[in-house]
């Protein structure tokens, strides 16, 4: 049971980290698009 719970917790943490990274990347791309639009 403990090993399984630890695995689940680690997976949840990794998923959360990945989600945050994706969110940051999206934010960055959105900002870049806005800047490009202003240049045009």
LUMNUVEX-402718 format. One record per residue: residue number from 0; residue in one letter; x negated, y negated, z negated of N, C-alpha, C, O, CB in turn. Coordinates in Angstrom, 1 decimal. Atoms other than C-alpha are relative to their C-alpha. Glycine has a CB too. Layout:
   nr  rest     nxx     nyy     nzz    caxx    cayy    cazz     cxx     cyy     czz     oxx     oyy     ozz    cbxx    cbyy    cbzz
  NUM     a       X       Y       Z       X       Y       Z       X       Y       Z       X       Y       Z       X       Y       Z
...
***
This chain:
   nr  rest     nxx     nyy     nzz    caxx    cayy    cazz     cxx     cyy     czz     oxx     oyy     ozz    cbxx    cbyy    cbzz
    0     x    -0.8     1.2     0.0     0.0     0.0     0.0    -0.9    -1.3     0.0    -0.7    -2.2     0.8     1.0     0.0    -1.2
    1     x     0.8     1.2     0.1    -2.7    -2.5    -1.0    -0.7    -0.3     1.3    -0.8    -1.4     1.8    -1.1     0.2    -1.1
    2     x     0.7     0.2    -1.3    -4.7    -1.9     2.2     0.9    -0.6     1.1     0.6    -1.5     1.8    -0.6     1.3     0.5
    3     x    -1.0     0.5    -1.0    -1.6    -2.4     4.3     0.3    -1.5    -0.2     0.4    -2.3     0.7     1.3     0.8     0.0
    4     x    -0.4     1.4     0.3    -0.6    -5.6     2.5    -1.2    -0.9     0.4    -1.0    -2.0     0.9     0.3    -0.2    -1.5
    5     x     1.2     0.8    -0.3    -4.2    -6.9     2.9    -0.1    -0.2     1.5    -0.3    -1.3     2.0    -1.3     0.6    -0.5
    6     x     0.1     0.1    -1.4    -4.1    -6.2     6.6     1.1    -1.0     0.5     0.8    -1.8     1.4     0.2     1.4     0.7
    7     x    -1.0     0.9    -0.4    -0.8    -8.0     7.0    -0.3    -1.4    -0.3    -0.1    -2.3     0.5     1.4     0.4    -0.7
    8     x     0.4     1.4     0.4    -2.0   -11.0     5.1    -1.1    -0.5     0.9    -1.0    -1.7     1.3    -0.5     0.0    -1.5
    9     x     1.1     0.5    -0.9    -5.2   -11.2     7.2     0.6    -0.3     1.4     0.2    -1.3     2.0    -1.1     1.1     0.1
   10     x    -0.6     0.2    -1.3    -3.1   -10.9    10.4     0.8    -1.3    -0.1     0.7    -2.1     0.9     0.9     1.1     0.4
   11     x    -0.8     1.2     0.2    -0.8   -13.7     9.1    -0.9    -1.2     0.1    -0.6    -2.2     0.7     0.9     0.0    -1.3
   12     x     0.9     1.1     0.0    -3.7   -15.9     8.4    -0.6    -0.3     1.4    -0.7    -1.4     1.8    -1.2     0.3    -1.0
   13     x     0.6     0.2    -1.4    -5.3   -15.3    11.8     1.0    -0.6     0.9     0.6    -1.5     1.7    -0.5     1.3     0.5
   14     x    -1.1     0.5    -0.8    -2.0   -16.0    13.5     0.2    -1.5    -0.3     0.4    -2.3     0.6     1.3     0.8    -0.2
   15     x    -0.2     1.4     0.4    -1.6   -19.2    11.5    -1.1    -0.9     0.6    -0.9    -2.0     1.1     0.1    -0.2    -1.5
   16     x     1.1     0.8    -0.5    -5.1   -20.4    12.5     0.1    -0.1     1.5    -0.2    -1.2     2.0    -1.4     0.8    -0.4
   17     x    -0.1     0.1    -1.4    -4.5   -19.5    16.1     1.1    -1.0     0.4     0.9    -1.8     1.3     0.3     1.4     0.6
   18     x    -1.1     1.0    -0.3    -1.2   -21.5    16.1    -0.5    -1.4    -0.2    -0.2    -2.3     0.6     1.2     0.3    -1.0
   19     x     0.5     1.3     0.2    -2.9   -24.5    14.6    -1.0    -0.4     1.1    -0.9    -1.6     1.6    -0.8    -0.1    -1.4
   20     x     0.9     0.4    -1.1    -5.7   -24.4    17.2     0.8    -0.3     1.3     0.5    -1.2     2.0    -1.0     1.2     0.3
   21     x    -0.8     0.2    -1.2    -3.1   -24.1    20.0     0.7    -1.3    -0.1     0.7    -2.1     0.9     1.0     1.1     0.2
   22     x    -0.7     1.2     0.2    -1.2   -27.0    18.6    -0.9    -1.2     0.2    -0.6    -2.2     0.9     0.6    -0.1    -1.5
   23     x     1.0     1.1    -0.2    -4.3   -29.2    18.5    -0.4    -0.1     1.4    -0.5    -1.2     1.9    -1.3     0.3    -0.9
   24     x     0.3     0.0    -1.4    -5.2   -28.2    22.0     1.1    -0.7     0.8     0.9    -1.6     1.7    -0.3     1.4     0.6
   25     x    -1.2     0.6    -0.7    -1.7   -29.1    23.2     0.0    -1.5    -0.2     0.2    -2.3     0.7     1.3     0.6    -0.4
   26     x     0.0     1.4     0.3    -1.9   -32.4    21.4    -1.0    -0.8     0.8    -0.8    -1.8     1.4    -0.3    -0.2    -1.5
   27     x     1.2     0.6    -0.7    -5.3   -33.2    23.0     0.4    -0.2     1.5     0.2    -1.2     2.1    -1.2     0.8    -0.1
   28     x    -0.3     0.0    -1.4    -4.0   -32.3    26.5     1.1    -1.1     0.3     1.1    -1.8     1.3     0.5     1.4     0.5
   29     x    -1.0     1.0    -0.1    -0.9   -34.5    26.0    -0.6    -1.4     0.0    -0.2    -2.2     0.8     1.1     0.2    -1.1
   30     x     0.6     1.3     0.1    -3.0   -37.4    24.9    -0.8    -0.3     1.3    -0.7    -1.5     1.8    -1.0    -0.1    -1.2
   31     x     0.8     0.2    -1.3    -5.3   -36.9    28.0     1.0    -0.4     1.1     0.7    -1.3     1.9    -0.8     1.2     0.3
   32     x    -1.0     0.3    -1.0    -2.2   -36.9    30.2     0.5    -1.4    -0.1     0.7    -2.1     0.9     1.2     1.0     0.0
   33     x    -0.5     1.4     0.2    -0.9   -40.1    28.7    -1.1    -1.0     0.5    -0.7    -2.0     1.2     0.3    -0.3    -1.5
   34     x     1.1     0.9    -0.5    -4.3   -41.8    29.3    -0.1     0.0     1.5    -0.3    -1.0     2.1    -1.4     0.4    -0.6
   35     x     0.1    -0.1    -1.5    -4.4   -40.5    32.9     1.2    -0.8     0.6     1.0    -1.5     1.6     0.1     1.5     0.5
   36     x    -1.1     0.7    -0.5    -0.9   -41.9    33.4    -0.2    -1.5    -0.1     0.2    -2.2     0.9     1.3     0.4    -0.8
   37     x     0.3     1.4     0.1    -2.0   -45.3    32.1    -0.9    -0.4     1.1    -0.8    -1.5     1.6    -0.5    -0.3    -1.4
   38     x     0.9     0.4    -1.1    -4.9   -45.3    34.5     0.6    -0.2     1.3     0.3    -1.1     2.1    -1.2     1.1     0.1
   39     x    -0.7     0.0    -1.3    -2.6   -44.6    37.4     0.8    -1.3     0.0     1.5    -1.6     1.0     0.9     1.2     0.2
***
